[in-house]
Amino acid sequence: MLSIKNLHVNVEGKEILRGLNLEIGKGEVHAIMGPNGSGKSTLSYVLAGRDGYEVTEGEVIFEGKNLLEMEPEERAWAGVFLAMQYPVELPGVNNMTFLREALNAVRKGRGEEELDAVAFMKLIREKAELVKLPEKLLKRSVNAGFSGGEKKRNEILQMALLEPKLAILDETDSGLDIDALRVVAEGVNSLRSPERSFLVITHYQRLLDYIEPDHVHVLAHGQIIRSGDKSLALELEEKGYGWILEEEAAA
Amino acid sequence: MITAELQKSWARSLLEAAPSSPAPWLEALQRKAGEAIEQLPPVNRKQEAWRYTNVEPLLKERFQPVVSRPAGYEGEVPEAITPHRLVFVDGWFMPQLSDVALLPQEVTAGSLAEAIAAGDERVKNRLGSVAEPDAHLFTAINTALVNDGLFLHLPAGVKLESPIELFWLNSTDGETPRLAQPRNLVILEPGAEAVLLEHHLPGQGGHYLHNAVSEIVLDPGARLAHYRIQDESEQAWHFSRAALDQGSDSSYHGITLAFGGRLSRTEYETRFTAEGASCTLRGLYTVGDDKLQDFHLDVRHDVPHCSSREQFKGLLYGKGRAVFDGRILVARDAQKSDAELTNDNLLLTRNAEVDTKPQLEIYADDVKASHGTTVGQLEPEQIFYLRARGVPQQRAVHLLCEGFAAEIIEHITVEPLRDQALARLRKTLSQLD
């Protein structure tokens, strides 16, 4: 589904990703862990197409297409979704309007019929229930004045609505207490399917107790320096990142 | 630069075209305004209130004041939202196009000229008492040339269920541009309540000057919501000044949405005369290439325990320019005043320009007052967020602009008007690209 080969990315002239390789198959859940500054968020933004990330080398192929040549909205239509670490507030833009706009833009981009207001209302109620987002937050401005947990739930709501093929969760656990984390993880788990892949980016192992990965990778200095199964995450939790970085330095 | 000579000769050309005063009792006021014109300093950049507002091209044009009621009107009159519709052409009330039949008997809503001619005591007592005739050139001209406009009067305790809707339209003979200069007098007696909607539209006109002065008297406990949509033609000059006299516990909610005009100047002047009154002024302006939207507020807290809130937002694009000059004065005795003033501007292009000047003058020591202005651009993260959710770039910009404007529009309590306002905003946004 997603194939990243030798990806080099500069941000403001500084090389952040230095030859990253990653293969994600259909239906797989991959976790990327790494210390601060290792390039985790850069990876997620590059995949979503944010400005300011200069790819100097390498390629990203998503479902046979060159992802890096696509506009952010085209990536969304193709089925890439980034749940952001810091969801953006859109003052004055009603959340419901935003969600409907996004859904219909994506449906249109995928060559599907747009949903009318009645069908949308039915769908959004159902999905909001899934992530336990209070209905009153649908009537407010997007993310404006939302708590950290509400913002993340709103992200997962969007994910549930847009039904991506590849969902990237960028530090979705940051700033969440354990209850909020559980709700968010349950939402994510309910969206797991053989057709949908996940890339879960996180600093802590905690999230992976709830969202169980098939593969775990360690990102450091802009490269994946180790891959393994979920036991690697537990090992990292126990020993921290120090040992792995030392081993890498010694090698 | 505008000289005193240019200003005087321009004003005289308008005054000469006017017939004698419509009523002997009005002569003193009109004479006073006429004399003021001879004395007033020129409206040029040496005056703070005109520093960023260049009306020289206007003063180099000739206009024909419309001095009598047009016989008819060939154009279409837009559909009204409410049953109470008053139509004005070139500033004159058009009874045949209006419908006030469903208003309660005790309510007066109609022609100021008729009330003047009839020697209506309510008009005699109040006309010219709220708006200073010599505030500046344009109020002086309006006063010197008073003829028609709206006269609205609600007796004590009358609460209107449906809004009263005004349509300001223009006609043309294709030759000299016309000057419409309505004078409006609105009096709400104690406890009366009304909602007033105004649409300023080109009608058949393209190139014209609209110079309105409204005097609004709110007696104790009276409440008025006053929504204006200014959608003049692109060649039109629009001046509008609303002067308010607010009694105890009265409340005024004013919203102006300014979309049109070559140069549009909106002024509010609020005076609290007794405690407990509140005044909310809001505005939204959109302005593009070579146009100017100009707002001036003068809110005076002379007495204690009054509150005022001023919130204005502007969307500027192309080479659009805006001026915002908001002044709140809290006098020494006006303790426990509550005042908040904000002006936010969104510049969609590099060549757009805004001069914003909030002024808080506070002479009392126990007040709550704040002000803030911003001038900014759309946040790239916001656009990216929308695009990452599949919303195309251009649509993302529109949504964010709508969101920015929604914070004003959402305060319109009349839903169909709110929808109209949003539709009108979208029309502007759709022309941006």
Chai-1 contact restraints between the chains, C-beta under 6 A:
chainA,res_idxA,chainB,res_idxB,connection_type,confidence,min_distance_angstrom,max_distance_angstrom,comment,restraint_id
A,A48,B,A388,contact,1.0,0.0,6.0,A-B,restraint_1
A,R50,B,F384,contact,1.0,0.0,6.0,A-B,restraint_2
A,P72,B,R387,contact,1.0,0.0,6.0,A-B,restraint_3
A,P72,B,A388,contact,1.0,0.0,6.0,A-B,restraint_4
A,E73,B,R387,contact,1.0,0.0,6.0,A-B,restraint_5
A,E73,B,G390,contact,1.0,0.0,6.0,A-B,restraint_6
A,E73,B,P392,contact,1.0,0.0,6.0,A-B,restraint_7
A,A76,B,R389,contact,1.0,0.0,6.0,A-B,restraint_8
A,A76,B,G390,contact,1.0,0.0,6.0,A-B,restraint_9
A,W77,B,G390,contact,1.0,0.0,6.0,A-B,restraint_10
A,L82,B,A388,contact,1.0,0.0,6.0,A-B,restraint_11
A,V88,B,E381,contact,1.0,0.0,6.0,A-B,restraint_12
A,V88,B,Q382,contact,1.0,0.0,6.0,A-B,restraint_13
A,V88,B,Y385,contact,1.0,0.0,6.0,A-B,restraint_14
A,L90,B,Q382,contact,1.0,0.0,6.0,A-B,restraint_15
A,L90,B,G403,contact,1.0,0.0,6.0,A-B,restraint_16
A,G92,B,G403,contact,1.0,0.0,6.0,A-B,restraint_17
A,G92,B,F404,contact,1.0,0.0,6.0,A-B,restraint_18
A,G92,B,A406,contact,1.0,0.0,6.0,A-B,restraint_19
A,G92,B,E407,contact,1.0,0.0,6.0,A-B,restraint_20
A,V93,B,L399,contact,1.0,0.0,6.0,A-B,restraint_21
A,V93,B,G403,contact,1.0,0.0,6.0,A-B,restraint_22
A,E101,B,V391,contact,1.0,0.0,6.0,A-B,restraint_23
A,A102,B,R389,contact,1.0,0.0,6.0,A-B,restraint_24
A,A102,B,G390,contact,1.0,0.0,6.0,A-B,restraint_25
A,A102,B,V391,contact,1.0,0.0,6.0,A-B,restraint_26
A,A105,B,G390,contact,1.0,0.0,6.0,A-B,restraint_27
A,A105,B,V391,contact,1.0,0.0,6.0,A-B,restraint_28
A,V106,B,G390,contact,1.0,0.0,6.0,A-B,restraint_29
A,G109,B,G390,contact,1.0,0.0,6.0,A-B,restraint_30
